[in-house]
Amino acid sequence: MELSIGEKIKNLREDANLNQTQLGKILNMTQRKLSYIECNKCEPNVDDIKAICNYFKISADYLLGIRKGYDYP
């Protein structure tokens, strides 16, 4: 079963040894919003997706489940 967007973001964050507060500051979002995204209580908006992809050097296709790999263009 494919991971949700929130699960992918959480895995990326944990792999980078960041807590939600730290990543939230990097992405210019609150810890609460990041928590809601990771728990799939809300979806990230386009600007959030761009910031996440740029920071982690992943493609939006991977994050959105369009492609399996997370190659950065």
PDB file with one MODEL, atoms N, CA, C and O in Angstrom:
MODEL        1
ATOM      1  N   MET A   1       0.836  -1.185   0.000  1.00  0.00           N
ATOM      2  CA  MET A   1       0.000   0.000   0.000  1.00  0.00           C
ATOM      3  C   MET A   1       0.880   1.247   0.000  1.00  0.00           C
ATOM      4  O   MET A   1       1.875   1.318   0.721  1.00  0.00           O
ATOM      5  N   GLU A   2       0.508   2.210  -0.803  1.00  0.00           N
ATOM      6  CA  GLU A   2       1.296   3.431  -0.931  1.00  0.00           C
ATOM      7  C   GLU A   2       1.103   4.339   0.280  1.00  0.00           C
ATOM      8  O   GLU A   2       0.012   4.429   0.843  1.00  0.00           O
ATOM      9  N   LEU A   3       2.166   4.997   0.660  1.00  0.00           N
ATOM     10  CA  LEU A   3       2.117   5.931   1.778  1.00  0.00           C
ATOM     11  C   LEU A   3       1.332   7.177   1.390  1.00  0.00           C
ATOM     12  O   LEU A   3       1.324   7.582   0.227  1.00  0.00           O
ATOM     13  N   SER A   4       0.676   7.777   2.368  1.00  0.00           N
ATOM     14  CA  SER A   4      -0.019   9.040   2.140  1.00  0.00           C
ATOM     15  C   SER A   4       1.002  10.173   2.066  1.00  0.00           C
ATOM     16  O   SER A   4       2.171   9.990   2.405  1.00  0.00           O
ATOM     17  N   ILE A   5       0.554  11.334   1.625  1.00  0.00           N
ATOM     18  CA  ILE A   5       1.432  12.505   1.586  1.00  0.00           C
ATOM     19  C   ILE A   5       1.973  12.786   2.983  1.00  0.00           C
ATOM     20  O   ILE A   5       3.165  13.040   3.157  1.00  0.00           O
ATOM     21  N   GLY A   6       1.095  12.740   3.967  1.00  0.00           N
ATOM     22  CA  GLY A   6       1.512  13.008   5.341  1.00  0.00           C
ATOM     23  C   GLY A   6       2.560  12.032   5.841  1.00  0.00           C
ATOM     24  O   GLY A   6       3.521  12.424   6.503  1.00  0.00           O
ATOM     25  N   GLU A   7       2.372  10.759   5.521  1.00  0.00           N
ATOM     26  CA  GLU A   7       3.352   9.746   5.942  1.00  0.00           C
ATOM     27  C   GLU A   7       4.697   9.958   5.256  1.00  0.00           C
ATOM     28  O   GLU A   7       5.749   9.776   5.869  1.00  0.00           O
ATOM     29  N   LYS A   8       4.658  10.342   3.987  1.00  0.00           N
ATOM     30  CA  LYS A   8       5.908  10.608   3.268  1.00  0.00           C
ATOM     31  C   LYS A   8       6.649  11.783   3.894  1.00  0.00           C
ATOM     32  O   LYS A   8       7.864  11.726   4.088  1.00  0.00           O
ATOM     33  N   ILE A   9       5.917  12.842   4.208  1.00  0.00           N
ATOM     34  CA  ILE A   9       6.542  14.017   4.817  1.00  0.00           C
ATOM     35  C   ILE A   9       7.116  13.665   6.184  1.00  0.00           C
ATOM     36  O   ILE A   9       8.227  14.076   6.520  1.00  0.00           O
ATOM     37  N   LYS A  10       6.368  12.914   6.962  1.00  0.00           N
ATOM     38  CA  LYS A  10       6.860  12.509   8.281  1.00  0.00           C
ATOM     39  C   LYS A  10       8.135  11.681   8.154  1.00  0.00           C
ATOM     40  O   LYS A  10       9.092  11.901   8.897  1.00  0.00           O
ATOM     41  N   ASN A  11       8.156  10.737   7.223  1.00  0.00           N
ATOM     42  CA  ASN A  11       9.352   9.911   7.015  1.00  0.00           C
ATOM     43  C   ASN A  11      10.547  10.761   6.595  1.00  0.00           C
ATOM     44  O   ASN A  11      11.656  10.565   7.091  1.00  0.00           O
ATOM     45  N   LEU A  12      10.321  11.701   5.683  1.00  0.00           N
ATOM     46  CA  LEU A  12      11.402  12.588   5.250  1.00  0.00           C
ATOM     47  C   LEU A  12      11.928  13.411   6.422  1.00  0.00           C
ATOM     48  O   LEU A  12      13.137  13.562   6.595  1.00  0.00           O
ATOM     49  N   ARG A  13      11.016  13.936   7.216  1.00  0.00           N
ATOM     50  CA  ARG A  13      11.398  14.748   8.376  1.00  0.00           C
ATOM     51  C   ARG A  13      12.208  13.929   9.361  1.00  0.00           C
ATOM     52  O   ARG A  13      13.256  14.374   9.829  1.00  0.00           O
ATOM     53  N   GLU A  14      11.731  12.739   9.676  1.00  0.00           N
ATOM     54  CA  GLU A  14      12.436  11.884  10.636  1.00  0.00           C
ATOM     55  C   GLU A  14      13.795  11.445  10.093  1.00  0.00           C
ATOM     56  O   GLU A  14      14.765  11.375  10.847  1.00  0.00           O
ATOM     57  N   ASP A  15      13.876  11.150   8.803  1.00  0.00           N
ATOM     58  CA  ASP A  15      15.158  10.776   8.194  1.00  0.00           C
ATOM     59  C   ASP A  15      16.169  11.921   8.277  1.00  0.00           C
ATOM     60  O   ASP A  15      17.376  11.688   8.337  1.00  0.00           O
ATOM     61  N   ALA A  16      15.666  13.159   8.279  1.00  0.00           N
ATOM     62  CA  ALA A  16      16.533  14.337   8.374  1.00  0.00           C
ATOM     63  C   ALA A  16      16.808  14.721   9.832  1.00  0.00           C
ATOM     64  O   ALA A  16      17.461  15.729  10.101  1.00  0.00           O
ATOM     65  N   ASN A  17      16.306  13.915  10.766  1.00  0.00           N
ATOM     66  CA  ASN A  17      16.484  14.176  12.204  1.00  0.00           C
ATOM     67  C   ASN A  17      15.969  15.549  12.620  1.00  0.00           C
ATOM     68  O   ASN A  17      16.618  16.266  13.381  1.00  0.00           O
ATOM     69  N   LEU A  18      14.795  15.903  12.109  1.00  0.00           N
ATOM     70  CA  LEU A  18      14.156  17.164  12.460  1.00  0.00           C
ATOM     71  C   LEU A  18      12.878  16.881  13.227  1.00  0.00           C
ATOM     72  O   LEU A  18      12.201  15.887  12.966  1.00  0.00           O
ATOM     73  N   ASN A  19      12.542  17.754  14.174  1.00  0.00           N
ATOM     74  CA  ASN A  19      11.232  17.647  14.805  1.00  0.00           C
ATOM     75  C   ASN A  19      10.266  18.553  14.037  1.00  0.00           C
ATOM     76  O   ASN A  19      10.679  19.296  13.147  1.00  0.00           O
ATOM     77  N   GLN A  20       8.995  18.487  14.383  1.00  0.00           N
ATOM     78  CA  GLN A  20       7.995  19.251  13.644  1.00  0.00           C
ATOM     79  C   GLN A  20       8.221  20.754  13.761  1.00  0.00           C
ATOM     80  O   GLN A  20       8.018  21.486  12.792  1.00  0.00           O
ATOM     81  N   THR A  21       8.633  21.216  14.920  1.00  0.00           N
ATOM     82  CA  THR A  21       8.883  22.645  15.106  1.00  0.00           C
ATOM     83  C   THR A  21      10.019  23.115  14.205  1.00  0.00           C
ATOM     84  O   THR A  21       9.918  24.164  13.569  1.00  0.00           O
ATOM     85  N   GLN A  22      11.094  22.343  14.151  1.00  0.00           N
ATOM     86  CA  GLN A  22      12.239  22.714  13.316  1.00  0.00           C
ATOM     87  C   GLN A  22      11.858  22.760  11.841  1.00  0.00           C
ATOM     88  O   GLN A  22      12.165  23.730  11.147  1.00  0.00           O
ATOM     89  N   LEU A  23      11.190  21.716  11.363  1.00  0.00           N
ATOM     90  CA  LEU A  23      10.806  21.692   9.955  1.00  0.00           C
ATOM     91  C   LEU A  23       9.777  22.779   9.656  1.00  0.00           C
ATOM     92  O   LEU A  23       9.817  23.402   8.595  1.00  0.00           O
ATOM     93  N   GLY A  24       8.868  23.002  10.579  1.00  0.00           N
ATOM     94  CA  GLY A  24       7.888  24.070  10.392  1.00  0.00           C
ATOM     95  C   GLY A  24       8.554  25.417  10.173  1.00  0.00           C
ATOM     96  O   GLY A  24       8.144  26.179   9.297  1.00  0.00           O
ATOM     97  N   LYS A  25       9.573  25.715  10.959  1.00  0.00           N
ATOM     98  CA  LYS A  25      10.298  26.983  10.792  1.00  0.00           C
ATOM     99  C   LYS A  25      10.985  27.044   9.434  1.00  0.00           C
ATOM    100  O   LYS A  25      10.967  28.080   8.769  1.00  0.00           O
ATOM    101  N   ILE A  26      11.585  25.944   9.027  1.00  0.00           N
ATOM    102  CA  ILE A  26      12.257  25.892   7.725  1.00  0.00           C
ATOM    103  C   ILE A  26      11.257  26.133   6.595  1.00  0.00           C
ATOM    104  O   ILE A  26      11.554  26.836   5.629  1.00  0.00           O
ATOM    105  N   LEU A  27      10.068  25.540   6.727  1.00  0.00           N
ATOM    106  CA  LEU A  27       9.050  25.620   5.675  1.00  0.00           C
ATOM    107  C   LEU A  27       8.120  26.811   5.838  1.00  0.00           C
ATOM    108  O   LEU A  27       7.228  27.023   5.016  1.00  0.00           O
ATOM    109  N   ASN A  28       8.325  27.594   6.900  1.00  0.00           N
ATOM    110  CA  ASN A  28       7.482  28.756   7.188  1.00  0.00           C
ATOM    111  C   ASN A  28       6.021  28.355   7.426  1.00  0.00           C
ATOM    112  O   ASN A  28       5.099  28.955   6.874  1.00  0.00           O
ATOM    113  N   MET A  29       5.835  27.331   8.257  1.00  0.00           N
ATOM    114  CA  MET A  29       4.494  26.920   8.671  1.00  0.00           C
ATOM    115  C   MET A  29       4.534  26.579  10.154  1.00  0.00           C
ATOM    116  O   MET A  29       5.602  26.328  10.712  1.00  0.00           O
ATOM    117  N   THR A  30       3.388  26.571  10.777  1.00  0.00           N
ATOM    118  CA  THR A  30       3.348  26.273  12.201  1.00  0.00           C
ATOM    119  C   THR A  30       3.537  24.779  12.448  1.00  0.00           C
ATOM    120  O   THR A  30       3.306  23.952  11.567  1.00  0.00           O
ATOM    121  N   GLN A  31       3.955  24.463  13.647  1.00  0.00           N
ATOM    122  CA  GLN A  31       4.092  23.059  14.049  1.00  0.00           C
ATOM    123  C   GLN A  31       2.735  22.380  13.975  1.00  0.00           C
ATOM    124  O   GLN A  31       2.643  21.218  13.577  1.00  0.00           O
ATOM    125  N   ARG A  32       1.686  23.089  14.352  1.00  0.00           N
ATOM    126  CA  ARG A  32       0.334  22.520  14.329  1.00  0.00           C
ATOM    127  C   ARG A  32      -0.078  22.135  12.908  1.00  0.00           C
ATOM    128  O   ARG A  32      -0.605  21.046  12.680  1.00  0.00           O
ATOM    129  N   LYS A  33       0.165  23.033  11.960  1.00  0.00           N
ATOM    130  CA  LYS A  33      -0.201  22.722  10.572  1.00  0.00           C
ATOM    131  C   LYS A  33       0.579  21.516  10.070  1.00  0.00           C
ATOM    132  O   LYS A  33       0.013  20.632   9.426  1.00  0.00           O
ATOM    133  N   LEU A  34       1.876  21.474  10.361  1.00  0.00           N
ATOM    134  CA  LEU A  34       2.686  20.334   9.936  1.00  0.00           C
ATOM    135  C   LEU A  34       2.172  19.049  10.568  1.00  0.00           C
ATOM    136  O   LEU A  34       2.115  18.010   9.911  1.00  0.00           O
ATOM    137  N   SER A  35       1.802  19.116  11.830  1.00  0.00           N
ATOM    138  CA  SER A  35       1.248  17.951  12.515  1.00  0.00           C
ATOM    139  C   SER A  35      -0.036  17.482  11.828  1.00  0.00           C
ATOM    140  O   SER A  35      -0.225  16.285  11.614  1.00  0.00           O
ATOM    141  N   TYR A  36      -0.913  18.421  11.486  1.00  0.00           N
ATOM    142  CA  TYR A  36      -2.161  18.067  10.806  1.00  0.00           C
ATOM    143  C   TYR A  36      -1.889  17.429   9.445  1.00  0.00           C
ATOM    144  O   TYR A  36      -2.568  16.481   9.052  1.00  0.00           O
ATOM    145  N   ILE A  37      -0.901  17.950   8.732  1.00  0.00           N
ATOM    146  CA  ILE A  37      -0.555  17.376   7.429  1.00  0.00           C
ATOM    147  C   ILE A  37      -0.023  15.958   7.611  1.00  0.00           C
ATOM    148  O   ILE A  37      -0.434  15.042   6.900  1.00  0.00           O
ATOM    149  N   GLU A  38       0.893  15.779   8.565  1.00  0.00           N
ATOM    150  CA  GLU A  38       1.480  14.455   8.786  1.00  0.00           C
ATOM    151  C   GLU A  38       0.442  13.438   9.245  1.00  0.00           C
ATOM    152  O   GLU A  38       0.566  12.250   8.946  1.00  0.00           O
ATOM    153  N   CYS A  39      -0.576  13.889   9.966  1.00  0.00           N
ATOM    154  CA  CYS A  39      -1.637  12.989  10.446  1.00  0.00           C
ATOM    155  C   CYS A  39      -2.786  12.878   9.447  1.00  0.00           C
ATOM    156  O   CYS A  39      -3.805  12.247   9.728  1.00  0.00           O
ATOM    157  N   ASN A  40      -2.613  13.496   8.278  1.00  0.00           N
ATOM    158  CA  ASN A  40      -3.631  13.467   7.219  1.00  0.00           C
ATOM    159  C   ASN A  40      -4.948  14.102   7.635  1.00  0.00           C
ATOM    160  O   ASN A  40      -6.012  13.709   7.157  1.00  0.00           O
ATOM    161  N   LYS A  41      -4.876  15.093   8.536  1.00  0.00           N
ATOM    162  CA  LYS A  41      -6.071  15.845   8.919  1.00  0.00           C
ATOM    163  C   LYS A  41      -6.311  17.004   7.964  1.00  0.00           C
ATOM    164  O   LYS A  41      -7.422  17.529   7.888  1.00  0.00           O
ATOM    165  N   CYS A  42      -5.267  17.408   7.232  1.00  0.00           N
ATOM    166  CA  CYS A  42      -5.408  18.418   6.184  1.00  0.00           C
ATOM    167  C   CYS A  42      -4.361  18.153   5.114  1.00  0.00           C
ATOM    168  O   CYS A  42      -3.372  17.459   5.347  1.00  0.00           O
ATOM    169  N   GLU A  43      -4.595  18.713   3.950  1.00  0.00           N
ATOM    170  CA  GLU A  43      -3.679  18.549   2.819  1.00  0.00           C
ATOM    171  C   GLU A  43      -2.775  19.777   2.726  1.00  0.00           C
ATOM    172  O   GLU A  43      -3.212  20.889   3.023  1.00  0.00           O
ATOM    173  N   PRO A  44      -1.534  19.588   2.321  1.00  0.00           N
ATOM    174  CA  PRO A  44      -0.670  20.749   2.104  1.00  0.00           C
ATOM    175  C   PRO A  44      -1.142  21.519   0.871  1.00  0.00           C
ATOM    176  O   PRO A  44      -1.620  20.926  -0.096  1.00  0.00           O
ATOM    177  N   ASN A  45      -1.003  22.848   0.915  1.00  0.00           N
ATOM    178  CA  ASN A  45      -1.359  23.634  -0.265  1.00  0.00           C
ATOM    179  C   ASN A  45      -0.188  23.630  -1.248  1.00  0.00           C
ATOM    180  O   ASN A  45       0.865  23.056  -0.970  1.00  0.00           O
ATOM    181  N   VAL A  46      -0.380  24.267  -2.382  1.00  0.00           N
ATOM    182  CA  VAL A  46       0.638  24.249  -3.436  1.00  0.00           C
ATOM    183  C   VAL A  46       1.954  24.838  -2.940  1.00  0.00           C
ATOM    184  O   VAL A  46       3.020  24.291  -3.221  1.00  0.00           O
ATOM    185  N   ASP A  47       1.892  25.941  -2.210  1.00  0.00           N
ATOM    186  CA  ASP A  47       3.123  26.550  -1.700  1.00  0.00           C
ATOM    187  C   ASP A  47       3.833  25.630  -0.713  1.00  0.00           C
ATOM    188  O   ASP A  47       5.062  25.560  -0.700  1.00  0.00           O
ATOM    189  N   ASP A  48       3.062  24.925   0.113  1.00  0.00           N
ATOM    190  CA  ASP A  48       3.654  23.965   1.051  1.00  0.00           C
ATOM    191  C   ASP A  48       4.358  22.845   0.289  1.00  0.00           C
ATOM    192  O   ASP A  48       5.477  22.462   0.632  1.00  0.00           O
ATOM    193  N   ILE A  49       3.705  22.327  -0.737  1.00  0.00           N
ATOM    194  CA  ILE A  49       4.286  21.241  -1.533  1.00  0.00           C
ATOM    195  C   ILE A  49       5.587  21.702  -2.185  1.00  0.00           C
ATOM    196  O   ILE A  49       6.578  20.971  -2.185  1.00  0.00           O
ATOM    197  N   LYS A  50       5.582  22.908  -2.737  1.00  0.00           N
ATOM    198  CA  LYS A  50       6.802  23.441  -3.353  1.00  0.00           C
ATOM    199  C   LYS A  50       7.922  23.561  -2.328  1.00  0.00           C
ATOM    200  O   LYS A  50       9.059  23.182  -2.606  1.00  0.00           O
ATOM    201  N   ALA A  51       7.611  24.084  -1.150  1.00  0.00           N
ATOM    202  CA  ALA A  51       8.633  24.258  -0.111  1.00  0.00           C
ATOM    203  C   ALA A  51       9.187  22.911   0.345  1.00  0.00           C
ATOM    204  O   ALA A  51      10.396  22.762   0.519  1.00  0.00           O
ATOM    205  N   ILE A  52       8.308  21.936   0.537  1.00  0.00           N
ATOM    206  CA  ILE A  52       8.730  20.595   0.970  1.00  0.00           C
ATOM    207  C   ILE A  52       9.628  19.961  -0.089  1.00  0.00           C
ATOM    208  O   ILE A  52      10.689  19.421   0.227  1.00  0.00           O
ATOM    209  N   CYS A  53       9.197  20.030  -1.342  1.00  0.00           N
ATOM    210  CA  CYS A  53       9.982  19.432  -2.426  1.00  0.00           C
ATOM    211  C   CYS A  53      11.335  20.110  -2.574  1.00  0.00           C
ATOM    212  O   CYS A  53      12.346  19.439  -2.778  1.00  0.00           O
ATOM    213  N   ASN A  54      11.362  21.423  -2.476  1.00  0.00           N
ATOM    214  CA  ASN A  54      12.633  22.144  -2.592  1.00  0.00           C
ATOM    215  C   ASN A  54      13.564  21.808  -1.440  1.00  0.00           C
ATOM    216  O   ASN A  54      14.756  21.590  -1.657  1.00  0.00           O
ATOM    217  N   TYR A  55      13.048  21.762  -0.228  1.00  0.00           N
ATOM    218  CA  TYR A  55      13.910  21.493   0.927  1.00  0.00           C
ATOM    219  C   TYR A  55      14.487  20.078   0.877  1.00  0.00           C
ATOM    220  O   TYR A  55      15.685  19.881   1.081  1.00  0.00           O
ATOM    221  N   PHE A  56      13.631  19.105   0.607  1.00  0.00           N
ATOM    222  CA  PHE A  56      14.075  17.709   0.619  1.00  0.00           C
ATOM    223  C   PHE A  56      14.617  17.235  -0.732  1.00  0.00           C
ATOM    224  O   PHE A  56      15.059  16.093  -0.858  1.00  0.00           O
ATOM    225  N   LYS A  57      14.585  18.103  -1.734  1.00  0.00           N
ATOM    226  CA  LYS A  57      15.080  17.758  -3.076  1.00  0.00           C
ATOM    227  C   LYS A  57      14.364  16.528  -3.639  1.00  0.00           C
ATOM    228  O   LYS A  57      14.988  15.584  -4.123  1.00  0.00           O
ATOM    229  N   ILE A  58      13.030  16.576  -3.556  1.00  0.00           N
ATOM    230  CA  ILE A  58      12.196  15.502  -4.096  1.00  0.00           C
ATOM    231  C   ILE A  58      11.257  16.091  -5.137  1.00  0.00           C
ATOM    232  O   ILE A  58      11.046  17.303  -5.176  1.00  0.00           O
ATOM    233  N   SER A  59      10.702  15.243  -5.970  1.00  0.00           N
ATOM    234  CA  SER A  59       9.751  15.723  -6.975  1.00  0.00           C
ATOM    235  C   SER A  59       8.347  15.756  -6.382  1.00  0.00           C
ATOM    236  O   SER A  59       8.005  14.972  -5.497  1.00  0.00           O
ATOM    237  N   ALA A  60       7.551  16.680  -6.890  1.00  0.00           N
ATOM    238  CA  ALA A  60       6.149  16.742  -6.482  1.00  0.00           C
ATOM    239  C   ALA A  60       5.419  15.473  -6.917  1.00  0.00           C
ATOM    240  O   ALA A  60       4.487  15.031  -6.245  1.00  0.00           O
ATOM    241  N   ASP A  61       5.837  14.890  -8.036  1.00  0.00           N
ATOM    242  CA  ASP A  61       5.225  13.641  -8.502  1.00  0.00           C
ATOM    243  C   ASP A  61       5.349  12.548  -7.445  1.00  0.00           C
ATOM    244  O   ASP A  61       4.396  11.810  -7.195  1.00  0.00           O
ATOM    245  N   TYR A  62       6.517  12.447  -6.828  1.00  0.00           N
ATOM    246  CA  TYR A  62       6.696  11.455  -5.762  1.00  0.00           C
ATOM    247  C   TYR A  62       5.786  11.782  -4.579  1.00  0.00           C
ATOM    248  O   TYR A  62       5.071  10.912  -4.082  1.00  0.00           O
ATOM    249  N   LEU A  63       5.817  13.024  -4.136  1.00  0.00           N
ATOM    250  CA  LEU A  63       5.044  13.408  -2.956  1.00  0.00           C
ATOM    251  C   LEU A  63       3.550  13.173  -3.173  1.00  0.00           C
ATOM    252  O   LEU A  63       2.844  12.745  -2.260  1.00  0.00           O
ATOM    253  N   LEU A  64       3.078  13.452  -4.376  1.00  0.00           N
ATOM    254  CA  LEU A  64       1.656  13.314  -4.682  1.00  0.00           C
ATOM    255  C   LEU A  64       1.259  11.907  -5.111  1.00  0.00           C
ATOM    256  O   LEU A  64       0.083  11.645  -5.363  1.00  0.00           O
ATOM    257  N   GLY A  65       2.227  11.002  -5.196  1.00  0.00           N
ATOM    258  CA  GLY A  65       1.918   9.618  -5.538  1.00  0.00           C
ATOM    259  C   GLY A  65       1.802   9.344  -7.017  1.00  0.00           C
ATOM    260  O   GLY A  65       1.264   8.312  -7.418  1.00  0.00           O
ATOM    261  N   ILE A  66       2.305  10.263  -7.842  1.00  0.00           N
ATOM    262  CA  ILE A  66       2.236  10.070  -9.285  1.00  0.00           C
ATOM    263  C   ILE A  66       3.345   9.138  -9.758  1.00  0.00           C
ATOM    264  O   ILE A  66       3.159   8.364 -10.698  1.00  0.00           O
ATOM    265  N   ARG A  67       4.511   9.218  -9.093  1.00  0.00           N
ATOM    266  CA  ARG A  67       5.640   8.346  -9.398  1.00  0.00           C
ATOM    267  C   ARG A  67       6.163   7.738  -8.112  1.00  0.00           C
ATOM    268  O   ARG A  67       6.021   8.319  -7.036  1.00  0.00           O
ATOM    269  N   LYS A  68       6.765   6.570  -8.229  1.00  0.00           N
ATOM    270  CA  LYS A  68       7.288   5.866  -7.056  1.00  0.00           C
ATOM    271  C   LYS A  68       8.579   6.485  -6.530  1.00  0.00           C
ATOM    272  O   LYS A  68       8.713   6.700  -5.326  1.00  0.00           O
ATOM    273  N   GLY A  69       9.526   6.773  -7.413  1.00  0.00           N
ATOM    274  CA  GLY A  69      10.808   7.330  -6.983  1.00  0.00           C
ATOM    275  C   GLY A  69      10.671   8.796  -6.628  1.00  0.00           C
ATOM    276  O   GLY A  69       9.702   9.447  -7.019  1.00  0.00           O
ATOM    277  N   TYR A  70      11.638   9.317  -5.887  1.00  0.00           N
ATOM    278  CA  TYR A  70      11.542  10.727  -5.520  1.00  0.00           C
ATOM    279  C   TYR A  70      12.660  11.562  -6.111  1.00  0.00           C
ATOM    280  O   TYR A  70      13.205  12.456  -5.463  1.00  0.00           O
ATOM    281  N   ASP A  71      12.990  11.250  -7.359  1.00  0.00           N
ATOM    282  CA  ASP A  71      14.024  12.008  -8.059  1.00  0.00           C
ATOM    283  C   ASP A  71      13.624  13.471  -8.168  1.00  0.00           C
ATOM    284  O   ASP A  71      12.468  13.807  -8.424  1.00  0.00           O
ATOM    285  N   TYR A  72      14.601  14.312  -7.969  1.00  0.00           N
ATOM    286  CA  TYR A  72      14.400  15.751  -8.081  1.00  0.00           C
ATOM    287  C   TYR A  72      14.814  16.176  -9.477  1.00  0.00           C
ATOM    288  O   TYR A  72      15.924  15.871  -9.912  1.00  0.00           O
ATOM    289  N   PRO A  73      13.940  16.876 -10.185  1.00  0.00           N
ATOM    290  CA  PRO A  73      14.277  17.253 -11.569  1.00  0.00           C
ATOM    291  C   PRO A  73      15.448  18.208 -11.639  1.00  0.00           C
ATOM    292  O   PRO A  73      15.848  18.615 -12.730  1.00  0.00           O
TER     293      PRO A  73
ENDMDL
END
